[in-house]
Amino acid sequence: MTYETVIGLEVHAELSTKTKIFCDCTTEFGGEVNTHCCPICTGMPGVLPMLNKKVVDYAIKAGLATNCEITQYGKQDRKNYFYPDLPKAYQISQYDLPVCKNGYVDIEVNGEKKRIGITRIHIEEDAGKLIHDEWGTGSLVDYNRCGVPLIEIVTEPDMRNPEEARALLETLKSILQYIDVSDCKMQEGSLRCDINLSVRPFGQKEFGTRTEMKNVNSFRAAVRAMEFETKRQIELVESGGVVEQETRRWDDAKAVSYAMRSKEEAHDYRYFPDPDLVPIVISDEWIEEVRKTIPELPNAKRVRYVEQYGLPQYDAEIITSSRTLAQFFEECVDHGANPKTVSNWLMGDLMRMLKDRNIEPEEIPFPAQHMSKLIALIEKGTISGSAAKKVLDAMFDEAKDPEVIVKEKGLVQISDESALVEMVQKVLDDNPQSVADYKAGKEKAIGFLVGQTMKASRGKANPQVINKILKELLDA
């Protein structure tokens, strides 16, 4: 029997507000444990929360960017459960009236487009962080993250394989970064997801029993977790077992998941409106005010890059996947560089250097103007292509103007024919066999002679000029 996988995601994104959702404590990552908290975010008796308006602004912005309807009269609810990293034993979230609902996001996998429904986007407070003793003798808790504002993006169960789920995660991350509501740094826990997954025989309309894997914090781990859980459920069903509705923990180091607890239903949380917070009333004017702040989004930018700049679809997808990379590309073009040439450098050497140095596009240490200058130096014949790679490497290490680097390292290309003729003639004199091969019709021999001249010039000679001189001398 063949089976179909059904996947829905709950994506949690920490918002980039300066202060927490209900108090004035900083949301800055890091800091000494339990120093970014106060009686409000640690839930001390008698304190009163006050909603940060910027949190609602960001939620509306995320909703508009994902084609959602905005709920104009909403509220916040208490989600009750005991957990050590939520000291008041409930989380302020939203139940039946989320800020956003009924949206969608378009993804593309293997050239095929698909629309994934967004059920809801609601606001809530984050919990603290448990630090478990490695010897198993106890746990400590850091409340710095308590009260950091989150949006939770809940999708419809529209994905049928891990590749589609990964494409959705990448698309959502890109959108959230473009609209500047979250930095989406997964290594800092700013973006993480819960995976709801079930299997069913192909052709069956009813969903199978789903499991949930909590707080997966990398795309790679999410794909591995989904692949494992799909295989586990199919093997369980095939052997006559029953899939339990439960919450599981994914251990990426061991590439296995473990059952944590039975999966709660909504009624288990005993939701009720938070009595300390007033309703959220969102006017048409407020929505339009937020709408005006939404920039060109990745999908629209991708189409424009193909149509306006003539970039290949693949190049446009990679460049627009990062807001910073797209901005860097456009600034290079604005400074006069050819769009396709910029794209070639970004897709090739720049991406390689980012990978080698294990840094993100946001950490490129030089401005786009310097990249444009480097391209101009090549096009003017001031430096060779190989020298340009050395200059780019130095730009990462020294963050200097490429013109300064070229002068300091003596990388100026020799393009003066009169200065190269003597050098070329000596190469011809030293390699009579190659000269004879060329005259006998072996065109490839000239490539060897070009290489020998470049070696003699220590890489500084202009290859095009060398080719011209060689052909003139050989054909004379």
C-alpha positions as CSV (number, residue, x, y, z in Angstrom):
1,M,0.0,0.0,0.0
2,T,1.2,3.5,-0.7
3,Y,0.7,6.4,1.7
4,E,0.3,10.1,1.5
5,T,1.8,12.5,4.0
6,V,-0.3,15.4,5.4
7,I,1.7,18.2,7.0
8,G,0.6,21.4,8.7
9,L,3.0,23.9,10.4
10,E,2.8,26.2,13.4
11,V,5.5,28.8,12.9
12,H,6.6,31.0,15.8
13,A,8.5,34.2,15.0
14,E,9.8,36.5,17.7
15,L,9.0,40.1,16.8
16,S,11.7,42.7,16.4
17,T,10.2,45.2,18.9
18,K,12.6,47.0,21.3
19,T,10.5,46.0,24.3
20,K,8.4,43.1,25.4
21,I,4.7,42.5,24.7
22,F,3.3,43.6,28.1
23,C,6.2,45.5,29.8
24,D,9.2,47.8,29.1
25,C,11.9,45.1,29.5
26,T,14.3,44.8,26.6
27,T,13.9,42.0,24.0
28,E,17.6,42.0,23.2
29,F,19.0,38.5,22.8
30,G,21.6,37.3,25.3
31,G,22.5,39.1,28.5
32,E,23.1,37.7,31.9
33,V,20.4,35.2,33.0
34,N,17.3,36.7,34.6
35,T,18.4,40.3,34.0
36,H,15.9,41.2,31.2
37,C,12.8,40.6,33.2
38,C,10.6,42.3,35.8
39,P,7.5,41.5,38.0
40,I,5.2,41.9,34.9
41,C,6.9,39.4,32.6
42,T,7.7,37.0,35.4
43,G,4.0,37.1,36.4
44,M,4.2,38.3,40.0
45,P,0.9,38.6,41.9
46,G,-0.9,41.9,41.5
47,V,0.9,43.2,38.4
48,L,-1.0,44.4,35.3
49,P,0.1,43.9,31.7
50,M,-0.3,46.6,29.0
51,L,-0.2,45.6,25.3
52,N,2.6,47.0,23.2
53,K,0.9,48.6,20.2
54,K,3.9,47.9,18.0
55,V,3.2,44.1,18.4
56,V,-0.2,44.6,16.8
57,D,1.3,46.7,14.1
58,Y,3.7,43.9,13.2
59,A,1.0,41.3,13.4
60,I,-1.2,43.3,11.0
61,K,1.8,43.7,8.7
62,A,2.5,40.0,8.6
63,G,-1.2,39.3,7.9
64,L,-1.4,41.7,5.0
65,A,1.9,40.3,3.6
66,T,0.4,36.8,3.7
67,N,-3.0,37.8,2.2
68,C,-5.0,37.5,5.5
69,E,-8.2,39.1,6.6
70,I,-7.6,41.4,9.6
71,T,-9.9,40.9,12.6
72,Q,-11.0,44.4,13.6
73,Y,-12.4,43.5,17.0
74,G,-10.4,41.0,18.9
75,K,-9.2,40.0,22.3
76,Q,-6.5,38.2,24.2
77,D,-7.0,34.9,26.1
78,R,-5.3,33.0,28.8
79,K,-4.0,29.6,27.8
80,N,-3.7,27.6,31.0
81,Y,-1.1,25.0,31.7
82,F,1.6,24.5,34.2
83,Y,5.2,24.7,32.9
84,P,8.3,25.8,34.8
85,D,9.3,28.5,32.2
86,L,5.9,30.3,32.5
87,P,5.9,31.2,36.2
88,K,2.3,32.4,36.2
89,A,1.1,29.0,34.9
90,Y,-0.7,30.5,31.9
91,Q,0.3,32.1,28.6
92,I,-1.4,35.2,27.2
93,S,-2.3,34.2,23.7
94,Q,-5.3,34.4,21.4
95,Y,-8.0,31.8,20.9
96,D,-11.1,32.5,18.8
97,L,-10.3,36.0,17.6
98,P,-6.8,36.1,16.2
99,V,-5.5,39.3,14.6
100,C,-5.3,37.6,11.2
101,K,-7.1,34.8,9.5
102,N,-7.9,33.1,6.2
103,G,-4.7,34.0,4.3
104,Y,-2.4,32.1,1.9
105,V,1.2,31.9,0.7
106,D,2.4,30.7,-2.7
107,I,5.4,28.4,-2.9
108,E,7.2,26.7,-5.7
109,V,8.8,23.2,-5.6
110,N,10.6,21.7,-8.6
111,G,9.0,24.3,-10.9
112,E,5.5,23.6,-9.7
113,K,3.6,26.4,-7.8
114,K,1.2,25.6,-4.9
115,R,-0.9,27.7,-2.6
116,I,-0.7,27.0,1.1
117,G,-3.5,28.2,3.3
118,I,-2.8,30.3,6.4
119,T,-5.5,29.5,9.0
120,R,-4.5,32.3,11.4
121,I,-1.8,34.5,12.8
122,H,-2.1,35.4,16.4
123,I,0.0,37.3,18.9
124,E,1.3,35.8,22.2
125,E,4.1,36.0,24.7
126,D,7.1,33.7,24.6
127,A,8.1,31.5,27.5
128,G,11.4,31.4,29.3
129,K,14.2,29.0,28.7
130,L,14.9,25.8,30.7
131,I,18.6,24.9,31.2
132,H,18.9,21.2,32.1
133,D,21.7,19.9,34.3
134,E,23.7,17.5,32.1
135,W,23.9,15.0,34.9
136,G,20.1,14.9,35.3
137,T,20.0,16.2,38.8
138,G,17.8,19.3,38.1
139,S,17.0,22.2,35.8
140,L,17.5,26.0,36.0
141,V,15.3,28.6,34.3
142,D,16.2,31.8,32.6
143,Y,13.2,34.2,32.4
144,N,14.9,36.7,30.0
145,R,12.8,35.4,27.1
146,C,9.5,35.5,29.1
147,G,7.2,38.1,27.5
148,V,9.1,38.5,24.3
149,P,6.4,39.0,21.7
150,L,5.6,36.3,19.2
151,I,3.4,35.8,16.2
152,E,2.3,32.2,15.6
153,I,1.5,31.5,11.9
154,V,-0.8,28.4,11.7
155,T,-1.1,26.8,8.3
156,E,-3.8,24.6,6.8
157,P,-2.7,20.9,6.4
158,D,-1.9,21.6,2.7
159,M,1.6,20.2,2.4
160,R,2.2,16.7,1.1
161,N,6.0,16.2,1.6
162,P,8.9,17.7,3.5
163,E,10.1,19.7,0.5
164,E,6.9,21.6,0.3
165,A,7.1,22.3,4.1
166,R,10.7,23.5,3.7
167,A,9.7,25.8,0.8
168,L,6.9,27.3,3.0
169,L,9.3,27.9,5.9
170,E,11.8,29.6,3.5
171,T,9.1,31.7,2.0
172,L,7.7,32.8,5.4
173,K,11.2,33.6,6.6
174,S,11.8,35.7,3.6
175,I,8.5,37.6,3.9
176,L,9.0,38.3,7.6
177,Q,12.5,39.7,6.9
178,Y,11.4,41.8,4.0
179,I,8.6,43.5,6.1
180,D,11.1,43.9,8.9
181,V,9.0,42.4,11.7
182,S,11.4,39.6,12.7
183,D,15.1,39.0,12.2
184,C,14.3,35.2,11.9
185,K,17.6,34.2,13.4
186,M,16.9,30.5,14.0
187,Q,20.2,30.0,15.9
188,E,18.8,32.5,18.5
189,G,15.3,30.9,18.6
190,S,13.7,33.9,16.7
191,L,12.1,31.5,14.3
192,R,11.0,27.9,15.1
193,C,8.2,25.6,14.2
194,D,5.9,22.9,15.4
195,I,5.2,20.1,12.9
196,N,1.8,18.4,12.7
197,L,2.1,15.3,10.5
198,S,-0.1,12.3,9.7
199,V,-0.2,9.6,7.0
200,R,-3.1,8.1,5.1
201,P,-3.5,5.6,2.3
202,F,-3.6,7.3,-1.1
203,G,-7.1,8.1,-2.1
204,Q,-8.5,8.2,1.4
205,K,-10.2,11.5,2.2
206,E,-10.1,11.3,6.0
207,F,-6.9,12.4,7.7
208,G,-4.9,10.0,9.8
209,T,-4.0,10.5,13.4
210,R,-1.5,13.3,13.7
211,T,1.5,13.8,15.9
212,E,3.2,17.1,16.8
213,M,6.9,17.8,17.0
214,K,7.7,20.9,19.1
215,N,10.1,23.7,18.6
216,V,12.2,22.5,15.6
217,N,14.7,25.3,15.0
218,S,16.3,24.7,11.7
219,F,15.1,24.0,8.2
220,R,17.4,21.0,7.9
221,A,16.1,19.6,11.2
222,A,12.5,20.1,10.2
223,V,13.0,18.1,7.0
224,R,14.8,15.3,8.8
225,A,12.1,15.3,11.5
226,M,9.3,15.0,8.9
227,E,11.1,12.3,7.0
228,F,11.6,10.3,10.2
229,E,8.1,10.7,11.4
230,T,6.6,9.8,8.0
231,K,8.6,6.5,8.0
232,R,7.8,5.8,11.7
233,Q,4.0,6.2,11.2
234,I,3.9,4.1,8.0
235,E,5.9,1.3,9.6
236,L,3.6,1.5,12.7
237,V,0.4,1.2,10.6
238,E,1.9,-1.5,8.3
239,S,2.7,-3.6,11.4
240,G,-0.9,-3.4,12.7
241,G,-0.2,-0.7,15.3
242,V,-2.0,2.5,16.0
243,V,-0.6,6.0,15.7
244,E,-1.2,7.9,19.0
245,Q,-2.1,11.6,19.0
246,E,0.9,12.9,21.0
247,T,3.5,15.5,21.2
248,R,7.0,14.4,20.3
249,R,10.5,15.8,20.7
250,W,12.9,15.8,17.8
251,D,16.6,15.0,18.7
252,D,18.5,16.2,15.6
253,A,21.8,14.8,16.9
254,K,20.4,11.3,17.1
255,A,18.0,11.8,14.1
256,V,15.1,10.3,16.1
257,S,12.0,11.6,17.9
258,Y,10.6,10.7,21.3
259,A,7.1,10.8,22.8
260,M,6.8,13.5,25.4
261,R,3.1,13.6,26.3
262,S,-0.4,13.0,24.9
263,K,-1.4,15.8,22.5
264,E,-3.7,18.4,24.2
265,E,-6.9,19.6,22.5
266,A,-8.0,23.3,22.7
267,H,-10.4,22.6,25.6
268,D,-7.6,21.1,27.7
269,Y,-6.1,24.6,27.9
270,R,-9.3,26.1,29.4
271,Y,-9.0,29.3,27.3
272,F,-10.9,32.3,28.6
273,P,-10.6,36.1,27.9
274,D,-7.8,37.8,29.8
275,P,-9.6,40.0,32.3
276,D,-6.6,42.4,32.6
277,L,-6.5,43.4,29.0
278,V,-8.9,45.5,27.0
279,P,-10.2,44.4,23.6
280,I,-8.1,45.0,20.4
281,V,-10.0,47.3,18.1
282,I,-8.3,47.8,14.7
283,S,-9.8,50.5,12.5
284,D,-9.7,50.7,8.7
285,E,-7.3,53.7,9.0
286,W,-4.9,51.7,11.1
287,I,-4.9,48.8,8.6
288,E,-4.2,51.2,5.7
289,E,-1.5,53.0,7.6
290,V,0.3,49.6,8.1
291,R,-0.3,48.6,4.5
292,K,1.6,51.7,3.3
293,T,4.8,50.4,5.1
294,I,4.9,47.0,3.2
295,P,7.7,47.0,0.7
296,E,7.9,45.0,-2.5
297,L,7.7,41.4,-1.5
298,P,10.0,38.5,-2.6
299,N,7.7,37.0,-5.2
300,A,7.0,40.4,-6.9
301,K,10.7,41.3,-6.8
302,R,11.6,37.9,-8.3
303,V,9.3,38.5,-11.3
304,R,10.7,42.1,-11.8
305,Y,14.3,40.9,-11.7
306,V,13.6,38.5,-14.6
307,E,11.6,41.0,-16.6
308,Q,13.5,44.2,-15.9
309,Y,17.1,42.9,-15.6
310,G,16.9,39.8,-17.7
311,L,18.2,37.5,-14.9
312,P,17.7,33.8,-15.1
313,Q,14.8,32.6,-12.9
314,Y,17.2,30.6,-10.6
315,D,19.4,33.7,-10.0
316,A,16.4,35.8,-9.2
317,E,15.1,33.3,-6.7
318,I,18.4,33.0,-4.8
319,I,19.0,36.8,-4.7
320,T,15.5,37.7,-3.7
321,S,15.4,35.0,-1.0
322,S,17.4,37.4,1.2
323,R,16.2,41.0,1.6
324,T,19.8,42.0,2.3
325,L,21.2,40.3,-0.8
326,A,18.4,41.8,-2.9
327,Q,19.2,45.3,-1.5
328,F,22.9,44.8,-2.1
329,F,22.2,43.7,-5.7
330,E,20.0,46.8,-6.4
331,E,22.5,49.2,-4.9
332,C,25.3,47.7,-7.1
333,V,23.0,48.3,-10.2
334,D,22.2,51.8,-9.0
335,H,25.9,52.5,-8.9
336,G,26.2,51.6,-12.6
337,A,27.1,47.9,-12.6
338,N,25.6,45.6,-15.2
339,P,22.8,43.6,-13.5
340,K,23.8,40.2,-15.0
341,T,27.5,40.8,-14.1
342,V,26.5,41.7,-10.5
343,S,24.3,38.6,-10.4
344,N,27.2,36.4,-11.6
345,W,29.5,37.8,-8.8
346,L,26.8,37.4,-6.2
347,M,25.9,33.8,-7.2
348,G,29.5,32.8,-7.6
349,D,32.4,34.2,-5.6
350,L,30.4,36.3,-3.1
351,M,28.1,33.3,-2.0
352,R,31.2,31.1,-1.8
353,M,33.0,33.5,0.5
354,L,29.9,33.9,2.7
355,K,29.8,30.1,3.0
356,D,33.6,29.7,3.6
357,R,33.4,32.4,6.4
358,N,30.1,31.0,7.7
359,I,28.5,34.4,7.7
360,E,25.1,35.7,6.5
361,P,24.5,38.4,3.8
362,E,23.8,40.9,6.6
363,E,27.4,40.6,7.7
364,I,29.0,41.5,4.3
365,P,31.7,44.0,5.6
366,F,31.8,46.4,2.6
367,P,29.1,48.5,0.9
368,A,27.6,47.6,-2.5
369,Q,29.4,50.6,-4.0
370,H,32.7,48.8,-3.5
371,M,31.4,45.8,-5.4
372,S,30.4,48.1,-8.3
373,K,33.9,49.6,-8.3
374,L,35.4,46.2,-8.4
375,I,33.3,45.3,-11.5
376,A,34.2,48.6,-13.1
377,L,38.0,47.9,-12.6
378,I,37.6,44.6,-14.5
379,E,35.6,46.1,-17.3
380,K,38.1,48.9,-17.7
381,G,40.9,46.4,-17.9
382,T,42.6,47.8,-14.8
383,I,42.7,44.4,-13.2
384,S,42.2,40.8,-14.5
385,G,39.5,38.4,-13.5
386,S,41.9,36.4,-11.3
387,A,43.2,39.5,-9.7
388,A,39.6,40.6,-9.0
389,K,39.1,37.4,-6.9
390,K,42.1,38.4,-4.8
391,V,40.7,41.9,-4.4
392,L,37.3,40.6,-3.3
393,D,39.0,38.3,-0.7
394,A,40.9,41.4,0.6
395,M,37.6,43.4,0.7
396,F,36.2,40.8,3.1
397,D,39.3,40.8,5.3
398,E,40.2,44.5,5.2
399,A,36.9,46.3,4.2
400,K,38.9,48.7,2.1
401,D,38.0,50.4,-1.2
402,P,39.0,48.0,-4.1
403,E,41.0,50.8,-5.8
404,V,43.1,51.1,-2.7
405,I,43.6,47.3,-2.5
406,V,44.7,47.2,-6.1
407,K,47.3,49.8,-5.6
408,E,48.6,48.4,-2.3
409,K,48.9,44.9,-3.7
410,G,50.3,45.9,-7.1
411,L,47.5,44.2,-9.0
412,V,47.1,46.7,-11.8
413,Q,46.9,44.8,-15.1
414,I,49.4,45.6,-17.9
415,S,47.4,46.5,-21.0
416,D,50.0,48.6,-22.8
417,E,50.9,46.7,-26.0
418,S,54.4,48.3,-26.3
419,A,55.2,47.0,-22.8
420,L,54.0,43.5,-23.6
421,V,55.4,42.9,-27.1
422,E,59.0,42.2,-25.9
423,M,57.6,39.7,-23.3
424,V,55.5,37.9,-25.8
425,Q,58.4,37.7,-28.3
426,K,60.6,36.1,-25.6
427,V,57.9,33.5,-24.9
428,L,57.7,32.7,-28.7
429,D,61.5,32.4,-28.8
430,D,61.5,30.0,-25.8
431,N,58.7,27.8,-27.2
432,P,59.5,27.0,-30.8
433,Q,57.6,23.7,-30.7
434,S,54.3,25.5,-29.8
435,V,55.0,28.1,-32.5
436,A,55.4,25.2,-35.0
437,D,52.2,23.5,-33.7
438,Y,50.2,26.7,-34.2
439,K,51.6,27.2,-37.7
440,A,50.6,23.6,-38.5
441,G,47.0,24.4,-37.7
442,K,46.8,23.4,-34.0
443,E,44.8,26.4,-32.6
444,K,45.1,25.1,-29.0
445,A,48.8,25.9,-29.0
446,I,48.1,29.6,-28.6
447,G,46.4,28.8,-25.2
448,F,49.7,27.4,-23.9
449,L,51.6,30.5,-25.2
450,V,49.1,32.8,-23.5
451,G,49.6,30.9,-20.2
452,Q,53.4,31.2,-20.5
453,T,53.1,34.9,-21.1
454,M,50.8,35.3,-18.1
455,K,53.3,33.4,-16.0
456,A,56.1,35.6,-17.2
457,S,54.1,38.7,-16.2
458,R,53.2,37.2,-12.8
459,G,49.5,37.4,-13.8
460,K,49.5,41.1,-14.5
461,A,49.3,41.0,-18.3
462,N,45.9,41.6,-19.9
463,P,45.0,38.2,-21.5
464,Q,43.0,39.9,-24.3
465,V,46.0,42.1,-25.3
466,I,48.3,39.1,-25.1
467,N,46.0,37.1,-27.5
468,K,46.0,40.0,-29.9
469,I,49.8,40.4,-29.9
470,L,50.4,36.6,-30.2
471,K,48.2,36.3,-33.2
472,E,49.8,39.3,-34.9
473,L,53.3,37.9,-34.4
474,L,52.4,34.3,-35.2
475,D,50.5,35.3,-38.4
476,A,53.1,37.7,-39.6
